[in-house]
Amino acid sequence: MISSNDFRPGVTIELDGAVWRVVEFLHVKPGKGAAFVRTKLKNVQTGSVVERTFRAAETVPQANLEKRTMQHTYKEADQFVFMDMETYEEASLRTDQIGDRVKYLKEGMEVNVIRWGEQIMEVELPNSVVLEVTQTDPGLKGDTATGGSKPAIVETGAQVMVPLFITVGERIKVDTRTDTYLGRENA
């Protein structure tokens, strides 16, 4: 159990048979009446966001989530297969279960898979990945690092804005949280 006074962004709780993550919280102490905690909660399974108010010091069950390191081994139709690095058990996830993070997922990549009991809740990618540029407009003579940007398609099919001097075949580092170019991969 966790008290509503201990809510912080990222804390997971169980409400109505589902897992919710605290996105925002605000302790309110009105001049008249009892204090309360106003929260914005995101459903981990569906992604829906709701606002909910709790009495101060109200306790709710804390969700016990288990984080395991798994490796993406292969893709079959719309199923992505992951292997547990300790037990060698396999788990399959559909594209809609992974969400928009699928655009940076490549075979052999190790990710954190978050489970609630036996149910897989979400997949956490590394903060940055190194990918090869497979398609982009050619750079022109005189293009510099400060000269602007152009779209590039990487090996997983994601589109990233890159500097004008980046060419096809180069390996670049991409931030998976913000979809931004971080730099060339040092060879």
C-alpha positions as CSV (number, residue, x, y, z in Angstrom):
1,M,0.0,0.0,0.0
2,I,1.1,3.5,-0.7
3,S,-0.2,6.8,0.7
4,S,-1.4,9.5,-1.6
5,N,1.1,11.8,0.2
6,D,3.9,9.7,-1.3
7,F,2.8,10.1,-4.9
8,R,5.5,11.2,-7.3
9,P,5.7,11.1,-11.1
10,G,6.4,7.5,-12.3
11,V,4.8,5.8,-9.2
12,T,2.5,2.9,-10.3
13,I,-0.7,2.1,-8.4
14,E,-3.6,-0.4,-8.9
15,L,-7.1,1.0,-9.3
16,D,-10.2,-0.7,-10.6
17,G,-8.2,-3.8,-11.6
18,A,-5.8,-1.8,-13.8
19,V,-2.3,-0.4,-13.4
20,W,-2.0,3.4,-13.5
21,R,1.2,5.6,-13.5
22,V,1.2,8.9,-11.8
23,V,2.0,11.6,-14.4
24,E,1.3,14.7,-12.3
25,F,0.3,15.4,-8.7
26,L,-0.5,18.4,-6.6
27,H,-1.0,18.5,-2.9
28,V,-3.8,21.0,-2.1
29,K,-4.5,22.4,1.3
30,P,-7.5,24.6,1.1
31,G,-8.2,27.2,3.8
32,K,-11.3,25.4,4.8
33,G,-11.7,21.6,4.8
34,A,-9.4,18.7,4.6
35,A,-6.3,18.5,2.4
36,F,-6.3,16.4,-0.8
37,V,-4.1,15.3,-3.6
38,R,-5.1,16.0,-7.2
39,T,-3.5,13.6,-9.7
40,K,-3.3,12.9,-13.4
41,L,-3.0,9.2,-14.0
42,K,-2.1,7.3,-17.2
43,N,-3.3,3.7,-17.7
44,V,-0.2,1.6,-18.5
45,Q,-2.2,-0.8,-20.7
46,T,-4.4,1.5,-22.7
47,G,-2.5,4.8,-22.5
48,S,-5.7,6.7,-21.4
49,V,-5.2,9.6,-19.0
50,V,-7.7,10.5,-16.2
51,E,-7.7,13.1,-13.4
52,R,-8.5,11.8,-10.0
53,T,-8.6,13.3,-6.5
54,F,-7.5,11.4,-3.4
55,R,-7.9,12.4,0.3
56,A,-4.6,13.3,2.0
57,A,-3.0,10.1,3.4
58,E,-5.5,7.8,1.6
59,T,-3.8,4.5,0.9
60,V,-4.1,2.6,-2.4
61,P,-2.4,-0.6,-3.5
62,Q,1.0,-0.1,-5.2
63,A,1.5,-2.1,-8.4
64,N,4.3,-4.5,-8.2
65,L,5.9,-4.4,-11.6
66,E,8.7,-6.6,-12.6
67,K,11.4,-5.4,-15.1
68,R,13.2,-8.1,-17.1
69,T,15.9,-7.7,-19.7
70,M,14.9,-9.5,-22.9
71,Q,16.3,-9.6,-26.4
72,H,14.3,-9.1,-29.5
73,T,15.0,-12.2,-31.5
74,Y,12.8,-12.0,-34.5
75,K,9.5,-10.7,-36.0
76,E,6.8,-13.0,-37.3
77,A,3.9,-11.2,-39.1
78,D,2.8,-8.6,-36.6
79,Q,4.3,-10.4,-33.6
80,F,7.6,-9.4,-32.1
81,V,9.3,-12.3,-30.2
82,F,11.5,-11.5,-27.2
83,M,13.7,-14.0,-25.3
84,D,14.4,-13.7,-21.5
85,M,18.2,-13.5,-21.1
86,E,18.2,-15.5,-17.9
87,T,15.6,-18.3,-18.4
88,Y,15.5,-18.4,-22.2
89,E,11.7,-18.2,-22.2
90,E,10.1,-16.5,-25.2
91,A,7.3,-13.9,-25.1
92,S,5.4,-12.5,-28.1
93,L,4.0,-9.0,-28.4
94,R,1.8,-7.5,-31.1
95,T,2.8,-4.2,-32.7
96,D,-0.1,-2.4,-31.0
97,Q,1.1,-3.6,-27.5
98,I,4.6,-2.1,-28.1
99,G,3.2,1.2,-29.5
100,D,5.2,3.8,-31.4
101,R,8.5,2.5,-29.9
102,V,8.4,-0.2,-32.5
103,K,10.0,2.1,-35.0
104,Y,13.4,1.8,-33.3
105,L,13.2,-1.9,-32.5
106,K,15.7,-4.1,-34.4
107,E,16.7,-7.8,-34.0
108,G,19.3,-8.5,-31.4
109,M,18.4,-5.4,-29.3
110,E,18.1,-5.8,-25.6
111,V,15.1,-4.1,-24.0
112,N,13.4,-4.0,-20.6
113,V,10.0,-5.7,-20.6
114,I,7.8,-4.6,-17.8
115,R,5.4,-7.3,-16.4
116,W,2.5,-7.1,-13.9
117,G,2.0,-10.7,-12.8
118,E,2.0,-12.7,-16.0
119,Q,0.8,-9.8,-18.2
120,I,3.3,-7.8,-20.2
121,M,2.6,-4.1,-19.7
122,E,5.2,-2.3,-21.9
123,V,8.6,-2.4,-23.5
124,E,11.3,0.1,-22.6
125,L,13.9,0.8,-25.3
126,P,17.4,2.1,-24.5
127,N,17.5,5.9,-24.4
128,S,19.5,6.0,-27.6
129,V,20.1,3.5,-30.4
130,V,22.6,3.4,-33.3
131,L,21.0,2.9,-36.7
132,E,22.2,2.9,-40.3
133,V,20.8,5.5,-42.7
134,T,19.2,3.7,-45.6
135,Q,17.7,6.6,-47.5
136,T,18.2,10.4,-47.6
137,D,18.8,13.1,-50.1
138,P,22.5,13.5,-51.1
139,G,24.5,16.2,-49.3
140,L,25.7,19.1,-51.4
141,K,29.2,20.6,-51.4
142,G,29.4,23.3,-48.7
143,D,26.8,21.7,-46.4
144,T,27.9,22.3,-42.8
145,A,26.9,21.1,-39.4
146,T,24.9,24.4,-38.8
147,G,23.3,24.5,-42.2
148,G,20.0,22.9,-41.5
149,S,18.4,19.5,-41.6
150,K,16.8,17.0,-43.9
151,P,14.7,13.8,-43.4
152,A,16.5,10.4,-43.3
153,I,15.1,6.9,-43.2
154,V,17.0,4.5,-40.9
155,E,17.2,0.7,-41.1
156,T,14.1,0.1,-38.9
157,G,12.0,2.4,-41.2
158,A,11.8,5.4,-38.8
159,Q,12.2,8.9,-40.1
160,V,14.7,11.2,-38.3
161,M,15.7,14.8,-39.1
162,V,19.5,14.8,-39.7
163,P,22.1,17.5,-40.6
164,L,22.6,18.0,-44.4
165,F,26.1,16.3,-44.4
166,I,24.7,12.9,-43.4
167,T,24.8,10.4,-46.3
168,V,23.3,6.9,-47.0
169,G,25.2,4.1,-45.2
170,E,26.4,6.2,-42.2
171,R,25.6,5.0,-38.7
172,I,23.9,7.6,-36.5
173,K,22.8,7.8,-32.9
174,V,19.1,8.6,-32.3
175,D,17.3,9.5,-29.1
176,T,14.3,7.1,-28.8
177,R,12.4,9.3,-26.4
178,T,12.4,12.5,-28.5
179,D,13.1,11.1,-32.1
180,T,16.1,13.4,-32.5
181,Y,19.5,13.0,-34.1
182,L,22.3,12.9,-31.5
183,G,25.4,12.5,-33.7
184,R,27.4,10.1,-35.8
185,E,28.4,6.8,-34.4
186,N,32.1,6.7,-33.6
187,A,33.6,3.9,-35.7
